[in-house]
């Protein structure tokens, strides 16, 4: 068996700087795995601060001309990019499945969401418009225009390699900024393909750059004096680190963190239509998404029926390689993450929760080295238990029955995270009270995954979000621009 570094089927990743693919200034690499098979499929260079500096220099050099490019011309680049993404849609989805493990249908959905962000950013000529008023005083007029910030950067997570970068990149460049993107070292292949397509859209060299790497690249981005704004998605501890370090360096930062999402089921819920939606919320993408359901909170008499139906629905899921027909749940991202999720199942048992479905027993016969964890369900979970408090980021559902809706809302309010939450009910009154008092910023009513469309803001509250302006939508335009006010009088 040849060494991984010498195998012809293993792709060695490069950085994209100044319009060219270039080798990183490092001898250290991170192995990229196909999580369904366990094989190494790529090697991510663990770039250095010098690589970040080279990318920022290229972006800085490109900024003046790109900033002066008419906004409608910048939008035309994105129209061409969207057309190429559509042309390569299936290829993009397969790359996502290969490097991440989610099913092809899930990958297709995520690529579609990314394309929708490009579509919204194409509206920059309208979205960037300012406002004004004449005669604010005798003979004095005032008007406001939006201007780009300069060099911006994004630090992307592993769970949505094609979608999350599109929350930021199209909005940043449409508004006239230049950009440095750091993919997760675990899933760099989708973003390589995206930038390869973007480079075919008459985008000037240096406007978009990629620097692969890990912690050192993150810190270099936070510290670099010529980066004006940083976008981040990941766990709460790292989001807080990026926010504090980036703002300390004088940057504008939006840092989207972790979650513990509560799904409340009222006794009057339409169970026939709700359980499938709830199951997908908990187990879609193997639970590795920041909007995944984590705590099922049945109210009163809803407990027994929602529990029994969820158990049956979870057991009906087919776990396997996401490229195979009929598979409805793929593996988790890595061997290390599999062990982390299994560790939480062990903690749940040790803390006294009632294990109803044990994902540790799942085996995929034709993929014995894949990182599979089956759907898992605990009942009688307390919010004080590890599985009731921590973000597991895996296919583990915790059921915590309560007597009243007020008790469910109080449980949410007591948790430090507040990303997304959902209620299943036929009562308009219950839905209104829930939406009004929920601490999370993204609320679903009979919706399992409360993911806003690209023209609405995306982001949580409390320890799930650090910053002021959220991702995509109008917030995306606001984040990547500065409002300049000109007050004028002519004699």
C-alpha positions as CSV (number, residue, x, y, z in Angstrom):
1,X,0.0,0.0,0.0
2,X,1.7,3.3,-1.1
3,X,2.0,6.2,1.3
4,X,-0.9,8.5,1.2
5,X,1.2,11.4,0.0
6,X,2.4,9.5,-3.0
7,X,-0.9,8.1,-4.2
8,X,-2.1,9.4,-7.5
9,X,-5.8,9.2,-6.5
10,X,-5.3,11.6,-3.5
11,X,-5.7,15.3,-4.5
12,X,-3.1,17.6,-3.0
13,X,-4.9,20.9,-2.3
14,X,-3.4,24.3,-3.3
15,X,-4.2,27.8,-2.3
16,X,-5.8,30.2,-4.8
17,X,-4.0,33.6,-4.6
18,X,-4.0,36.4,-7.1
19,X,-5.9,34.4,-9.7
20,X,-3.5,31.3,-9.6
21,X,-3.4,28.0,-7.8
22,X,-0.2,28.1,-5.8
23,X,1.4,25.7,-3.3
24,X,1.2,26.6,0.4
25,X,4.3,27.6,2.3
26,X,4.1,24.5,4.5
27,X,5.2,20.9,4.8
28,X,2.3,20.0,7.1
29,X,-1.0,18.5,5.7
30,X,-4.4,17.4,7.0
31,X,-5.8,14.2,5.4
32,X,-9.3,14.6,3.9
33,X,-11.4,11.5,4.2
34,X,-14.5,10.1,2.4
35,X,-16.4,9.5,5.7
36,X,-18.6,6.8,4.1
37,X,-15.6,4.7,3.1
38,X,-12.9,5.8,5.5
39,X,-10.4,6.4,2.7
40,X,-8.1,9.4,2.2
41,X,-9.2,11.4,-0.8
42,X,-7.2,14.6,-0.4
43,X,-4.6,16.5,1.6
44,X,-5.2,20.0,2.9
45,X,-2.1,22.1,3.4
46,X,-1.9,23.7,6.9
47,X,-1.0,27.1,5.6
48,X,0.9,29.7,7.5
49,X,0.5,33.4,8.3
50,X,2.7,34.0,5.3
51,X,0.1,32.4,3.0
52,X,-2.6,34.6,4.5
53,X,-0.4,37.7,4.0
54,X,0.1,36.8,0.4
55,X,-3.6,36.4,-0.2
56,X,-4.4,39.7,1.6
57,X,-1.8,41.5,-0.5
58,X,-3.4,40.1,-3.7
59,X,-6.8,41.2,-2.4
60,X,-5.5,44.6,-1.4
61,X,-4.0,45.1,-4.8
62,X,-7.2,44.1,-6.6
63,X,-9.5,46.2,-4.4
64,X,-9.2,49.7,-6.0
65,X,-10.2,48.6,-9.5
66,X,-12.9,46.2,-8.3
67,X,-14.3,48.9,-6.0
68,X,-14.5,51.2,-9.0
69,X,-16.1,48.6,-11.2
70,X,-19.8,49.6,-11.7
71,X,-22.1,47.5,-9.5
72,X,-24.1,46.2,-12.4
73,X,-20.8,44.9,-13.9
74,X,-20.0,43.2,-10.7
75,X,-23.5,41.6,-10.7
76,X,-22.8,40.3,-14.2
77,X,-19.9,38.2,-12.8
78,X,-22.3,36.6,-10.4
79,X,-24.9,36.0,-13.1
80,X,-22.2,34.0,-15.0
81,X,-21.2,32.3,-11.8
82,X,-24.8,31.2,-11.2
83,X,-25.1,29.8,-14.7
84,X,-21.9,27.7,-14.2
85,X,-23.2,26.5,-10.8
86,X,-26.4,25.4,-12.5
87,X,-24.4,23.6,-15.2
88,X,-22.2,21.8,-12.7
89,X,-25.0,21.3,-10.1
90,X,-24.9,17.6,-9.9
91,X,-21.1,17.5,-9.9
92,X,-21.1,20.0,-7.0
93,X,-23.6,17.8,-5.0
94,X,-21.5,14.7,-5.5
95,X,-18.4,16.4,-4.3
96,X,-20.2,17.5,-1.2
97,X,-21.4,14.0,-0.5
98,X,-18.0,12.5,-1.2
99,X,-16.1,14.8,1.2
100,X,-18.9,15.3,3.8
101,X,-21.0,12.2,3.8
102,X,-24.5,13.6,3.6
103,X,-26.9,12.0,1.1
104,X,-27.1,13.2,-2.4
105,X,-30.5,14.7,-1.9
106,X,-29.2,16.6,1.1
107,X,-26.2,17.7,-0.8
108,X,-28.4,18.9,-3.7
109,X,-30.5,20.9,-1.3
110,X,-27.5,22.6,0.2
111,X,-26.0,23.5,-3.2
112,X,-29.4,24.9,-4.2
113,X,-29.4,27.1,-1.1
114,X,-26.0,28.3,-2.0
115,X,-27.1,29.2,-5.5
116,X,-30.0,31.1,-4.0
117,X,-27.6,33.4,-2.2
118,X,-25.8,34.1,-5.5
119,X,-29.2,35.0,-6.9
120,X,-30.0,37.5,-4.1
121,X,-26.5,39.0,-4.3
122,X,-27.1,39.7,-8.1
123,X,-29.6,42.3,-6.8
124,X,-26.8,44.4,-5.5
125,X,-27.6,47.4,-7.8
126,X,-30.9,47.7,-6.0
127,X,-29.8,46.5,-2.6
128,X,-26.9,48.9,-2.4
129,X,-28.9,52.0,-3.1
130,X,-28.7,54.8,-0.6
131,X,-31.1,57.6,0.3
132,X,-31.1,61.3,0.6
133,X,-33.0,64.5,1.5
134,X,-32.8,68.0,0.1
135,X,-33.1,71.1,2.2
136,X,-32.3,69.6,5.5
137,X,-31.6,73.2,6.3
138,X,-31.8,76.3,4.0
139,X,-29.9,75.3,0.8
140,X,-28.3,72.2,2.4
141,X,-28.8,68.7,1.1
142,X,-27.8,65.4,2.6
143,X,-27.4,62.0,0.9
144,X,-26.2,58.5,1.9
145,X,-24.3,56.0,-0.2
146,X,-23.1,52.5,0.5
147,X,-19.4,51.9,-0.1
148,X,-17.3,48.6,0.2
149,X,-15.1,48.1,3.2
150,X,-12.0,46.6,1.5
151,X,-10.6,43.1,2.1
152,X,-13.0,40.8,3.8
153,X,-12.6,37.2,4.9
154,X,-14.7,34.2,5.8
155,X,-13.9,31.1,7.9
156,X,-16.2,28.2,6.8
157,X,-17.3,25.1,8.8
158,X,-17.3,21.5,7.7
159,X,-21.0,20.7,7.7
160,X,-22.1,22.7,4.6
161,X,-19.0,23.1,2.4
162,X,-20.9,24.4,-0.6
163,X,-23.7,26.4,1.0
164,X,-22.1,28.4,3.9
165,X,-19.3,30.1,1.9
166,X,-22.1,31.4,-0.4
167,X,-23.7,33.1,2.6
168,X,-20.8,35.5,2.5
169,X,-18.7,35.5,-0.8
170,X,-21.4,36.7,-3.3
171,X,-22.5,39.5,-1.0
172,X,-19.0,40.6,-0.3
173,X,-17.8,40.8,-3.9
174,X,-21.1,42.2,-5.3
175,X,-20.8,45.1,-2.9
176,X,-17.2,45.8,-4.2
177,X,-15.1,44.1,-1.6
178,X,-12.3,41.6,-2.2
179,X,-12.3,38.3,-0.4
180,X,-10.2,35.7,1.3
181,X,-11.9,32.3,2.1
182,X,-10.6,29.7,4.5
183,X,-12.4,26.4,4.0
184,X,-12.6,23.8,6.7
185,X,-9.6,21.6,6.4
186,X,-11.9,18.6,6.5
187,X,-13.9,19.6,3.4
188,X,-11.9,21.7,1.0
189,X,-12.9,20.1,-2.3
190,X,-16.3,21.8,-2.8
191,X,-14.8,25.2,-2.4
192,X,-12.0,24.5,-4.7
193,X,-14.5,23.6,-7.4
194,X,-16.6,26.7,-6.6
195,X,-13.6,29.0,-7.0
196,X,-12.5,27.2,-10.1
197,X,-15.9,28.0,-11.6
198,X,-15.8,31.6,-10.4
199,X,-12.4,32.1,-12.0
200,X,-14.1,31.4,-15.4
201,X,-16.5,34.3,-14.9
202,X,-14.2,37.2,-15.9
203,X,-13.5,37.9,-12.3
204,X,-10.3,40.0,-12.0
205,X,-7.3,38.3,-10.3
206,X,-7.1,38.8,-6.6
207,X,-10.8,39.6,-6.0
208,X,-11.4,36.1,-4.5
209,X,-8.6,34.1,-2.8
210,X,-8.5,30.8,-0.9
211,X,-6.1,29.9,1.9
212,X,-6.4,26.4,3.3
213,X,-5.4,25.5,6.8
214,X,-6.4,25.2,10.4
215,X,-6.0,27.2,13.6
216,X,-3.0,29.3,12.5
217,X,-4.9,30.5,9.4
218,X,-7.9,31.4,11.6
219,X,-5.7,33.5,13.9
220,X,-3.8,35.1,11.1
221,X,-7.1,36.2,9.5
222,X,-8.3,37.6,12.9
223,X,-5.1,39.5,13.4
224,X,-4.2,40.8,9.9
225,X,-4.4,44.6,9.9
226,X,-5.5,44.8,6.3
227,X,-8.6,42.6,6.7
228,X,-11.6,44.8,7.5
229,X,-14.3,42.3,8.2
230,X,-14.5,38.6,9.1
231,X,-17.4,36.1,8.8
232,X,-17.4,32.8,10.7
233,X,-19.6,29.8,11.2
234,X,-18.7,27.0,13.7
235,X,-18.9,26.0,17.3
236,X,-19.6,28.5,20.1
237,X,-16.2,28.4,21.7
238,X,-14.4,29.2,18.4
239,X,-17.1,31.7,17.4
240,X,-16.5,33.6,20.6
241,X,-12.7,33.4,20.0
242,X,-13.0,34.7,16.5
243,X,-15.3,37.5,17.6
244,X,-13.1,38.6,20.5
245,X,-9.8,38.4,18.6
246,X,-11.2,40.0,15.4
247,X,-12.9,42.9,17.1
248,X,-9.9,43.4,19.3
249,X,-8.0,43.9,16.1
250,X,-10.5,46.5,15.0
251,X,-12.5,44.4,12.5
252,X,-16.2,44.1,11.9
253,X,-17.1,40.5,12.8
254,X,-20.2,38.2,12.4
255,X,-19.6,34.9,14.2
256,X,-22.3,32.2,14.1
257,X,-21.9,29.7,16.8
258,X,-23.4,26.4,18.1
259,X,-26.9,25.4,19.0
260,X,-29.2,23.3,21.2
261,X,-32.4,23.5,19.3
262,X,-35.7,22.7,21.0
263,X,-38.6,21.2,19.1
264,X,-41.9,21.6,21.0
265,X,-44.8,19.3,20.2
266,X,-48.3,20.3,21.5
267,X,-51.0,17.7,22.1
268,X,-53.0,19.2,19.2
269,X,-50.2,18.7,16.6
270,X,-51.0,17.0,13.4
271,X,-48.9,13.9,14.1
272,X,-49.4,12.3,10.7
273,X,-47.8,15.2,9.0
274,X,-45.4,16.3,11.7
275,X,-43.4,13.2,12.7
276,X,-41.7,12.9,9.3
277,X,-40.7,16.5,9.4
278,X,-39.4,16.2,13.0
279,X,-37.4,13.1,12.1
280,X,-35.7,14.9,9.2
281,X,-34.9,17.8,11.6
282,X,-33.1,15.5,14.0
283,X,-31.4,13.1,11.6
284,X,-31.0,15.0,8.3
285,X,-27.3,15.4,7.5
286,X,-26.7,13.0,10.4
287,X,-27.6,15.8,12.8
288,X,-24.5,17.8,11.7
289,X,-26.2,21.1,11.2
290,X,-26.7,24.2,13.3
291,X,-30.4,24.1,12.8
292,X,-30.9,20.4,13.6
293,X,-33.4,19.4,16.2
294,X,-31.7,18.3,19.4
295,X,-34.3,18.3,22.2
296,X,-37.8,17.1,21.6
297,X,-40.1,18.7,24.1
298,X,-43.6,17.1,24.1
299,X,-46.1,19.0,26.1
300,X,-48.6,17.0,28.3
301,X,-50.4,14.3,26.5
302,X,-48.1,14.7,23.4
303,X,-45.4,12.7,25.1
304,X,-46.4,9.1,24.4
305,X,-47.5,9.5,20.8
306,X,-44.6,11.7,19.7
307,X,-42.1,9.4,21.4
308,X,-43.5,6.2,19.9
309,X,-43.9,7.7,16.4
310,X,-40.4,9.1,16.5
311,X,-38.9,5.8,17.5
312,X,-40.7,4.0,14.6
313,X,-39.6,6.7,12.2
314,X,-36.0,6.6,13.3
315,X,-35.8,2.9,13.0
316,X,-37.1,3.1,9.5
317,X,-34.2,5.3,8.3
318,X,-31.6,3.6,6.1
319,X,-28.0,4.4,7.1
320,X,-25.3,4.1,4.5
321,X,-23.2,5.7,1.9
322,X,-25.0,8.8,0.8
323,X,-24.3,8.1,-2.9
324,X,-26.3,4.9,-2.8
325,X,-30.0,4.8,-3.7
326,X,-32.4,4.6,-0.9
327,X,-30.0,5.7,1.8
328,X,-31.6,8.4,4.0
329,X,-28.8,9.1,6.5
330,X,-25.1,9.1,5.9
331,X,-22.1,9.0,8.2
332,X,-20.7,11.6,10.5
333,X,-17.7,13.6,9.3
334,X,-14.7,11.8,10.9
335,X,-13.6,8.9,13.1
336,X,-12.9,11.4,15.8
337,X,-16.3,12.9,15.7
338,X,-17.9,9.4,15.6
339,X,-16.1,8.7,18.9
340,X,-17.4,12.0,20.3
341,X,-21.0,11.2,19.5
342,X,-20.6,7.6,20.9
343,X,-19.2,9.2,24.0
344,X,-22.3,11.3,24.5
345,X,-24.5,8.2,24.1
346,X,-22.5,6.6,26.9
347,X,-22.9,9.8,29.0
348,X,-26.7,9.7,28.5
349,X,-26.8,6.1,29.8
350,X,-24.6,6.9,32.7
351,X,-26.7,10.0,33.7
352,X,-29.9,8.0,33.8
353,X,-31.6,8.8,30.6
354,X,-33.7,6.0,29.0
355,X,-32.1,4.7,25.8
356,X,-34.9,3.8,23.3
357,X,-32.9,3.5,20.1
358,X,-29.2,2.7,20.2
359,X,-27.2,4.1,17.2
360,X,-24.1,2.3,18.4
361,X,-25.6,-0.9,17.1
362,X,-25.8,0.3,13.5
363,X,-23.6,-1.5,10.9
364,X,-23.2,-0.8,7.2
365,X,-22.0,-4.1,5.8
366,X,-20.5,-2.8,2.5
367,X,-18.8,0.1,4.2
368,X,-17.2,-1.4,7.3
369,X,-14.6,1.5,7.7
370,X,-17.2,4.3,7.4
371,X,-17.9,6.6,10.2
372,X,-21.5,5.6,10.9
373,X,-23.6,6.2,13.9
374,X,-27.3,5.2,13.7
375,X,-30.3,7.3,14.8
376,X,-30.4,7.4,18.6
377,X,-33.2,8.3,20.9
378,X,-33.2,9.0,24.7
379,X,-36.3,9.5,26.7
380,X,-36.7,11.2,30.2
381,X,-33.8,13.5,29.5
382,X,-33.2,16.4,31.9
383,X,-31.7,19.7,30.6
384,X,-29.1,19.3,33.4
385,X,-27.7,16.1,31.7
386,X,-24.8,16.4,29.3
387,X,-27.0,15.2,26.4
388,X,-29.7,17.7,27.4
389,X,-27.3,20.6,27.6
390,X,-24.3,20.1,25.2
391,X,-24.3,20.5,21.5
392,X,-23.7,16.9,20.3
393,X,-23.8,17.6,16.6
394,X,-24.8,14.1,15.7
395,X,-27.9,11.9,15.2
396,X,-29.0,11.9,18.9
397,X,-32.5,12.9,19.9
398,X,-33.3,13.7,23.5
399,X,-36.9,13.7,24.7
400,X,-37.7,16.0,27.6
401,X,-41.4,15.9,28.4
402,X,-43.0,18.9,30.1
403,X,-46.5,19.7,31.4
404,X,-47.1,23.1,29.8
405,X,-46.0,25.4,27.0
406,X,-44.7,27.9,29.6
407,X,-42.5,25.2,31.0
408,X,-41.1,24.5,27.5
409,X,-40.4,28.2,26.9
410,X,-38.7,28.5,30.3
411,X,-36.5,25.5,29.4
412,X,-35.4,27.3,26.3
413,X,-34.7,30.6,28.1
414,X,-32.5,28.8,30.6
415,X,-30.1,27.5,27.9
416,X,-27.2,29.7,26.8
417,X,-27.6,28.9,23.1
418,X,-30.5,30.2,21.1
419,X,-30.1,29.4,17.4
420,X,-33.4,27.9,16.1
421,X,-36.5,26.4,17.6
422,X,-39.8,25.0,16.3
423,X,-43.3,24.3,17.6
424,X,-45.8,21.8,16.1
425,X,-49.3,22.7,16.9
426,X,-52.8,23.4,15.4
427,X,-53.3,26.3,17.8
428,X,-52.7,29.8,16.5
429,X,-52.6,31.1,20.1
430,X,-49.9,28.6,21.1
431,X,-47.8,29.4,18.0
432,X,-48.1,33.1,18.6
433,X,-47.0,32.8,22.3
434,X,-44.1,30.5,21.3
435,X,-42.8,32.8,18.5
436,X,-43.1,35.9,20.7
437,X,-41.2,34.4,23.7
438,X,-38.7,32.1,22.1
439,X,-35.2,33.2,22.7
440,X,-33.9,31.8,19.4
441,X,-33.8,34.2,16.4
442,X,-35.1,31.6,13.9
443,X,-38.5,30.2,14.8
444,X,-40.4,27.5,12.9
445,X,-44.2,26.9,13.2
446,X,-44.8,23.4,11.9
447,X,-41.4,23.7,10.3
448,X,-38.7,21.3,11.4
449,X,-35.7,23.2,10.2
450,X,-36.2,27.0,10.5
451,X,-33.8,28.0,7.9
452,X,-34.5,31.4,6.4
453,X,-34.4,31.9,2.6
454,X,-31.4,33.8,1.2
455,X,-33.3,37.1,1.2
456,X,-33.9,37.0,5.0
457,X,-31.2,37.2,7.7
458,X,-29.7,34.0,9.1
459,X,-28.3,33.8,12.6
460,X,-29.1,33.0,16.2
461,X,-29.0,34.8,19.5
462,X,-27.2,34.6,22.9
463,X,-24.2,32.3,22.7
464,X,-25.3,31.2,19.2
465,X,-24.3,34.5,17.6
466,X,-21.6,37.1,18.2
467,X,-22.0,40.3,16.3
468,X,-24.7,42.7,15.2
469,X,-25.4,41.9,11.5
470,X,-26.3,38.4,10.5
471,X,-25.7,36.4,7.3
472,X,-27.2,37.0,3.9
473,X,-30.3,38.9,3.0
474,X,-30.2,42.7,3.7
475,X,-27.9,42.1,6.6
476,X,-25.3,40.7,4.2
477,X,-25.4,44.0,2.2
478,X,-25.3,46.0,5.4
479,X,-22.4,44.0,6.9
480,X,-20.1,44.4,3.8
481,X,-20.7,48.1,3.3
482,X,-20.2,51.4,5.1
483,X,-22.7,54.2,4.9
484,X,-21.1,57.4,3.9
485,X,-23.1,60.6,4.6
486,X,-22.4,63.7,2.5
487,X,-23.9,67.1,3.6
488,X,-23.5,69.7,0.9
489,X,-24.2,73.4,0.3
490,X,-23.4,75.3,-2.9
491,X,-22.9,79.0,-3.2
